[in-house]
Amino acid sequence: MAGAEEPSLRHSMDPVSGRVLVVEDDDRVRRTFGRILENAGFEATPATSGQEALAAIAEGDLEVVLSDIAMPNMDGIALLRAVREHDLDLPVILVTGNPSVESAARAIEYGALKYLIKPVERSVLVETVRHAVKLRGIARLKRQAASLLGTSDRLVGDQAGLESSLARALATLSMAYQPIVNPRIRQVAAFEALVRTREPELPHPGALFSAAERLGRVHEVGRAIRACIAQTLTERRPQVEIFINLHPADLADDTLFAPDSPLAPFARQLVLELTERAALDRTVDVLDRLRQLRSRGFRVAIDDLGAGYAGLNYFALLTPEVVKLDMSLVRDVDKEEVKRKLIGSMTVLCKDLGMLVVAEGVETAEERDTLLELGCDLLQGYFFARPGPPFPDVSW
């Protein structure tokens, strides 16, 4: 029975060892990776296909999955998707000898921890796996803490309590604004409106909309946000554009399209952001709704490009005037070659299609300079200004 307890002791006492599933249809590469990892103190479990990998994952007791992308029947991206259906916390490292913008974007989209390009240096492979194992340990501890504290899902509770929380959130709803800038000429090009509340049970926009979705009150929240923005613009109207996050369900809300809607007087100044992270509501004619919005003067942006779940059909359907690169791509772009290649390629393609490119989440001068070199039109992030009351000054 002592052997049955060993994995538990290993997880808690040795955060940089453990069982790594090596998924690779090339025998030579699979054996090489396995030998490198075992020499570094890991237990390497081989799998020659995605199906074989899924069987090993179902058995449990894995710290990391290291998988090739190009495999027959089930490639690495499909395996990653299957892993996420089984385990949200299991780190997946994808490896490819044929890197492309599409495969890297899909890897990011489905939550790959790292995207490595063959040939992979021994030290890079070992350090990447060690980092993944540590993150796996942190995820376990976080779930244990959440279970202990009873906060594993703050939104799981009685409906009355959730309704009370949403009511308090709506009563304290306000908007913070963050500048979107052109550093080349040191000019503020726009502001993004970001929803805030003082309700502690719904501490961020994601929690607010999760509650609204569960209660079937997304339209109510969207209307409250639009009314709040309109009030600000009536009292104090900047001479630049305002970006507004639009929940996909809002496209089914007829009040958004009404001539007397709160935002109607400001339409030509507004850019409506639709995130790649959420699916469009197929119960409405999206193309017709977008045509209506554009006819009133609104423009459309895709938010979170590079980190969302949507495919090219989403992009083609929206035909946005603006794209916003997700901050997960922007972070440390000056240090990571794959991110630079991704952003450079995305920027060229988007600009070829006549789209303005905005990079979000800029926090350092090095990120700023790299993004400008890669051709991004506008930048946004804490490096320039944090969100605040209308309208924050910029630090150049």
Secondary structure as GFF3:
##gff-version 3
##sequence-region A 1 396
A	DSSP	alpha_helix	2	13	.	.	.	ID=ss1
A	DSSP	beta_strand	18	23	.	.	.	ID=ss2
A	DSSP	alpha_helix	27	39	.	.	.	ID=ss3
A	DSSP	beta_strand	42	47	.	.	.	ID=ss4
A	DSSP	alpha_helix	50	59	.	.	.	ID=ss5
A	DSSP	beta_strand	64	68	.	.	.	ID=ss6
A	DSSP	alpha_helix	76	86	.	.	.	ID=ss7
A	DSSP	beta_strand	92	96	.	.	.	ID=ss8
A	DSSP	alpha_helix	101	109	.	.	.	ID=ss9
A	DSSP	beta_strand	114	117	.	.	.	ID=ss10
A	DSSP	alpha_helix	122	149	.	.	.	ID=ss11
A	DSSP	alpha_helix	159	171	.	.	.	ID=ss12
A	DSSP	beta_strand	174	182	.	.	.	ID=ss13
A	DSSP	beta_strand	187	196	.	.	.	ID=ss14
A	DSSP	alpha_helix	205	215	.	.	.	ID=ss15
A	DSSP	alpha_helix	218	235	.	.	.	ID=ss16
A	DSSP	beta_strand	241	245	.	.	.	ID=ss17
A	DSSP	three_ten_helix	248	252	.	.	.	ID=ss18
A	DSSP	three_ten_helix	254	257	.	.	.	ID=ss19
A	DSSP	three_ten_helix	264	269	.	.	.	ID=ss20
A	DSSP	beta_strand	270	275	.	.	.	ID=ss21
A	DSSP	alpha_helix	286	295	.	.	.	ID=ss22
A	DSSP	beta_strand	299	305	.	.	.	ID=ss23
A	DSSP	alpha_helix	312	318	.	.	.	ID=ss24
A	DSSP	beta_strand	322	325	.	.	.	ID=ss25
A	DSSP	alpha_helix	327	330	.	.	.	ID=ss26
A	DSSP	alpha_helix	337	352	.	.	.	ID=ss27
A	DSSP	beta_strand	356	359	.	.	.	ID=ss28
A	DSSP	alpha_helix	365	373	.	.	.	ID=ss29
A	DSSP	beta_strand	378	379	.	.	.	ID=ss30
###
